Amino acid sequence: MYKPHFSAASDRLNQADANVWAVSDRAHQLADKGEDVIFLCVGDPNFDTPEPILDYTRARLGVGRTHYSPDAGEPVLRRAIATIESKVSPHPCSPDDVVVFPGGTNAIYAVLACLLNPGEEILIPEPMYIGYVPICNALGLEMKKVACPAEDNFAFDVEAIKAAIGPETRVVMINTPVNPTGAMATPEQLRDLAAYCRERDIWLVSDEMYSMITFARRHTSLRTAAEELDNVVVIDGLSKSHAMSGWRLGWAVARGELTGRLAQFAGATIFGCPQFIQEAAAFALEFDSYFVSQMREAYQQRRDLIVERIARIPGLSCASPEAGMFVMVDVSGVAESGLAFAESLLDAEHVSVLPGTPFGPSAVNHVRLTLAADEADLRRALDRIEAFVTRGNRQAG
């Protein structure tokens, strides 16, 4: 009998936590049967892409912008990104410092593939974006996790990161603002960490996909804070900030030889991103202030609603995130783990939340609630969560 042969990389992907989306998958199965399920698990903006961006995209399609694109990306988009970087940073940015990819996740994959060999060590603070694990598994990397403890509201901890860096560390990858916690690094922390890594010939990669969704204070990019840029890589995109998750558009900003290697990698693996999408992205970056501010205000109102309601439910607690699209809720007072809470909540009330375990050990007693749901659905979901917890507390008493 024929027995197919598969690569070690695909085997490593299968080793990733298969239960990451198990609660969400079960929720979708219930919804497919007609059940009234409220989804608070996925970070896909529930806004439509702004109409002016759609109009511009249609126009670019109409003039035939549907052909191959340069490996590094369309000049108009790279110029737009470089202009923004130059405005917010003391370091001038050239379009040659920018390489475009089909989404931030692909940019992360390409950057790590160009910086690390299989078996080499990457250090990542946790809780962390779920997508880092399969990327590192596929590349065969040794992932070393550094805890940002829940008792400190998962605050960015430069000293813990520095203490965890060892002789085998080749790359440190940070995420600011953080998915899932909304924590933000300060300019001083970023400057300190960049200098520390540079002294040790370590790359510092910063995933800044939530850079435009901040509340109390503005985001500071690693590229703005660092005094030297030769070991610095910044990754960003439009998925979250512009409600363009399905457009698959992200980029990496770096210096020197790395950008050439990234362009070669993009040319070999994706052969360029669609012209019309890149030109729409350039348009979005130039005319985005109104739309981004409207979405940010909506997210802030939703955040405040969740934080206020959770504070009224005995046994639950949460900090108010500084940024991002999520609220992490501590359920240790009512459940043995975030996974147990999420599974029971779905069974009892048909509300789907994401267990904290896949984000890292620090989040095992938490669940993540998304802000990507309208206020009416959030209120209904919070009513159900309150009823679920209250009923459990009453039975326990």
C-alpha positions, 0 to 999 in steps of 0.5 A, a space after each residue: 500500500 502506498 504510504 505518502 512521505 511528508 516533510 519534517 516541517 509539516 510534521 512540526 506544524 502538526 505538533 502545534 497545539 491542535 486545541 488552540 481553536 477547539 472551543 471556537 470550532 465547536 462554537 461554529 458547529 453550534 452556530 451552523 446548527 442554528 444555535 444563537 452563539 456569540 463569538 468573542 474569540 477572533 481578532 478580525 475587525 467587524 468594520 468594513 474596509 472604508 468606502 474611499 479605499 474600496 473606490 480607489 481599489 476599483 479605479 486601480 483595477 479599472 486601469 489594469 493594475 493586475 500584473 506582476 509587482 517588484 519583489 520588494 513591493 510597489 514603489 508607491 507603497 514603499 514610499 508611503 511607508 518610508 514617509 510615515 516612518 521618517 515623520 515619527 522617527 529621528 532616523 530617516 527611512 528610505 523606500 529601500 528599507 521597506 519590503 512588502 509581504 502578503 500580511 504581517 504573519 508572512 512578513 514575520 515568517 520571512 524575517 525569521 527565515 532570513 535571520 535564523 537557521 533550524 535549531 537556533 534560538 529565538 526569545 519571545 516574551 509571553 503571553 504572545 501572539 498564537 501565530 508565533 508558535 507554528 511559524 517557529 515550528 515550521 522553521 525548526 527554531 528553538 523557542 525560549 519564552 519569557 513570562 510577563 506575569 499576570 500579577 503585573 498586568 502582563 507589563 512589558 519587562 525588559 529586565 526579565 528579557 535581558 536576564 533570559 538572553 543567553 549565549 545561544 540567543 540569536 533573535 529577540 522578538 517582541 510585540 508592542 502593543 501586545 496581542 493578547 494583553 494590550 501592554 505597550 513598551 515605553 520608549 525607554 524600555 525599547 531603547 534599552 533593549 535595542 542597545 543591549 541586543 546590539 552589544 551582543 550581536 542579537 537581532 531585535 524584531 518588533 511586531 507592531 501590528 496594533 500600532 494604530 489602536 492605542 488609547 491612553 498614550 500613543 504607540 512608540 515604534 522600536 525604530 523611533 526609540 532605538 539609537 542604532 538601527 542595524 540590528 532592528 526590524 519592525 513589522 506592521 500592516 493594515 489588517 487591524 487598523 484599517 479593517 483590511 485583514 482579508 487584503 493580506 498586506 504587511 511589511 518589514 522595515 530594516 536596514 542594510 543587507 537584510 532588506 535585500 535578502 527579504 526581497 529575494 525571499 519574497 521573490 522566491 516565495 510569493 513573487 510579489 503582492 497584487 499591484 492594486 492592493 498595494 496601491 490601495 494600501 498606499 492610498 489608505 495610509 495617506 487618507 486614513 486619519 478619520 477612519 482610523 480614529 473612528 475605529 479606535 474610538 469604537 474599540 475604546 468604548 467597547 473596552 470600557 464596557 467590558 472592563 466595567 461589566 467584568 468588575 461587577 462580576 464576583 470572581 472575575 477580574 481584568 485590567 484595562 488594556 492600553 491598546 489593541 483589540 482584546 481584554 484578558 479576563 482572569 477566571 481563576 476565582 471561578 474555574 480551574 483554568 481558562 480552558 475549563 471556563 471557555 468550554 463550560 461557558 460555551 456549553 451553558 451560554 453559547 458564548 465563545 471566548 478564547 482560552 489563554 493557554 495557547 498564549 503562554 503559561 502566564 495566561 493559563 488562568 485567563 480567557 481573551 475577549 475580543 473588541 471586534 464585536 458590536 456593542 449590542 453583542 458585547 452586552 448580550 455576551 456579558 449578560 450571559 457571562 454574568 449569569 453563568 458565573 453567578 449561577 456557578 457561584 450560587 451552586 458552589 455556595 
